[in-house]
Amino acid sequence: MTDRATWLRTLAKVRAGPGDAVTGSCPNCACDRLHARYIADRESRLGYTLLWCDACLQGISVSRAKAPEDMPIWPLEDPASTVGVPDFQRKE
């Protein structure tokens, strides 16, 4: 079982791919099926982040996160910004 600190280190290393897909392997199952979604204010790029693996449905949510410049942002005020995110098990 992977702890939250390992997931946070993984998040720091990922790079944007198509859609929500990001580079890197899942720290839990080692599959290359990671996804990250930054839901944030467009100007400040501050909001929260969801990082999950589509293979094992494990991941984390990070509040008060700043989206890197190379990552797409989903609008913080739009309830549809979480549409398509699976119900994954979050590491606390």
N, C-alpha and C positions, 0 to 999 in steps of 0.2 A: 504494500500500500504506500502511495506517495503522499508526502506531507505538503502543506501549503507553501512552505519556503521553496521547495523544489519547483512547484508550479510558478511561483513568482520569478525565479531565475530563468525559467523557460520563457515566460512572457517577455522578459528583458532582451531575449535573444531573437525573437521572431521577427520576420520581415513580411511585408505585404505580398499577397498572392492575388489570384482572381477572386472577386467577391470577398467573403469572409475568410477564405483559406489563407493560411500563413505557412511559412517555411518552418521546419523543425519537426522533431519527433515527440510524441506524447511521453511525458515522464512516467506515466502509469503503465501503458501497454506497448510503447515503442513504435506504434503505427504512425505513419506520416499523414495523419488526417486531422491536424489541428485547425481550429478556426478561432479568430478573435474579432470581437465587435466592440468598437469604441462608440459609446453613446454619449455625446458631449455637445456643449455650446460651440457653435461654429467659429466664433471670434476668439474666445479664450482657449478653445480645445480642451476645456476641463469638463469632466463628467465621470462616467464609470466605464469599466471594461469587463467584458465577458470573454473568457478563454476556455475552450472545451475541445474534447476529442470526439469526433463522430464515431469512432470505432468502439470505445469503451464507455462513452458518455460520462466521463469524469472531467472536472475542471474547477475554475475559480471565478469569483467575481471580485473586482477591486473597485472600491469607491474612492472618490477624489483622485482620479487618475487623469493625467494629461496625455492626450493622444499624440504620438510622434508625428512629425510633419509628413512622413511618407505613408501614413495609414489613413484610410478613408474614415469619415465620421458620419454617424447616423444622428439625426437631430434629437436632442435631449427632450424637446417639448412634444415630439411626435410619438403617440402610443404605438404606432406601427413599427417603431424602430427595433422592437424585439420579436417581430413576426419572423418565423423561420428558425429561431433559436430553440434547440431541443431542450427538453426538461432533463438537464444533466445534473449529476450529483456534485455539489459544490464542496470543496475542501475548505474548512473554516480554520 
